[in-house]
Amino acid sequence: MVRRSVGYLSLVAAAVLAVASALVPSIGLLADAALGDIAVQPLVVRGLNAAAVLSATAGAYLVVESVLVARVANKRRSHDARNVLRLAFGAVAAVGVAGALTEQWLGVLFSLGVVGFAVTFALQQPLLSLIGWFYILVKRPYAVGDRVEIADTRGDVIEVGFLTTTLWEVGGRLVTSGQPSGRVVTVPNAQVLSAQVVNDTTLFEFVWTEVTIQVAYETDLAFAREVMVEEADALLGEEMRRGIKAYRNRLDRTAVDLDVREGPSVNVVQTESWVELRLRFLSRSRQATRNRNALYERILDRFNDEPERVKFPIGRNR
């Protein structure tokens, strides 16, 4: 409401400035004033017109933006809408002020075309980033709040600007556990046009992940696999069933045909000195590391309770 009120006041101020610019020459104010060979009155009229354009543009932006935010409940869409409005009203303000100061509207538009052609060559990277922003806006590879990986950078999107995307870093060189590092990383939007973009959350908030445990060949593998499935089902069973249902619904909308199991599964991989049991389960993307740690502890506790049935490889060379 405050922003809308300020917007209305700006529109009123614009009207007052427009009236003032019309009154100055009509009443002959500053008609004889001059700065050297330059008449003051035309400068004042142009300045008032430019101020009126700026005030009207700012007021219109604040009113439209406040109404839009009130009607759009989705924070991601309101963020994108603000960016579009800023770009549109900024362009209108720039053209309006230039036209008001020069009083050559066609010349301003022609000059902007020539300048734009030259800027295209001089500022290729920023322009590519701006095109990348339009691509993000239209195709929606990610939005604010999503967990993404752009090229070699992984994190949660906290802002999508005209030229850059700002991420709250996850992992990176400081943290290897898939947790936030506390650093903020800025990625040029041009990267979206040339690099791989992985989104963990936009269409489907669950991901498949694994817990791997190494056991000796003397292990009762059927028992060990049963224990791992039981612990996964006990910890994540209900959540996994909801996730798998959503996963299947998502797959049904595509041409991909996959066999999706009802619950967790264990794959056995043989190596030269031991057997790897890989528990595959579905987890919310942001909770994957936490769930892996919890499952690892629960499974090891169960295995340690059955030393005759579960054997671990001898030695430290693993």
Steps between C-alpha positions, in 0.01 A plus 500: 500500500786741579657446157166553329444823695845624400416408141181708507690794648760468222224510238354812662847656505541416131174677421609806699836508318328467161268790585797705619690437176196627305453807721861621489490618135133603511552750782838607369694382806878529452439628147793743514735285712809360333826325578736665257346432161271225630139584588393370839129454435533212246742321732255529789212373285702202381616425853143509630385272218781253571417505872132445416588198285720352774240560769219356286703192408605437859145549626352271236760233581429512873123481449516216247760311704303526825178383331681213332667381821166506680342278233788257439540268798790305347827663607686368197257652253486831686882515491499447122220752455695766693799449273288535187335815635836653594638437154190631321452812713875568499504497120195727486659741750827514306327575167258745665769700679720513189205615290396761756850645526568511125141547374602278208301182553564346158866592523524336842344179372731499196803568720403220734486264202848603383642486851334165559660361185843616618445375854413156364862461389659674796306319775448150367533319834253721693257472209533122502426509873192714435386250235568227757270682742222503238560129444474432875181706516332319209630141525528491881805271534508627859351768724563658838504231769612214275812294568700495179838421353625737229825385341721425805299707751227349720268684735156643581382785277443816704472752217465502121610840371522642148864396460582257780352224713596498868538166677535406865778247449453135591813288517793656317864493600430583867229239567485149353188371677239660276419767761499882461847651521380850595644655185298691241593432137405719204462323166456691169167420337689432177611170658142370464534521120826305479541285813313209654228599746378241753193579710426282804173657603300683235294215353557228757641569846617139556823343378629144496812453709703214650671380816789262438629254761785254444469151645708182477414212269414289805198724568146368475415731211127427503482595868714812452288621210181438697635704794591792276156506337327474841695796641436713194131416512483573874667840459356619169228256401197728497688791349646273233159367402368854452812592306484193276135573422592854398798365307280262301249776429783713364629214285151442357513848345815412306598246237741331743408147606668397825434227755470678835503276807256553785771544760873488568721242333852363548742439216798266550836588344784247523858620534823310543508511881146576617139546398337841474135524601348813350168602651301709251223717642297811425559812708417867492792672332590728791479212751703245303823539701314489833310187396814325377673563832200379700464184292870422521492514879181293529625232262839470669331463839289214362802335337708525818221322687544199269876436483448138392290594201668822390876506456710801410815497284821446695761775473499870444572509127150589392 
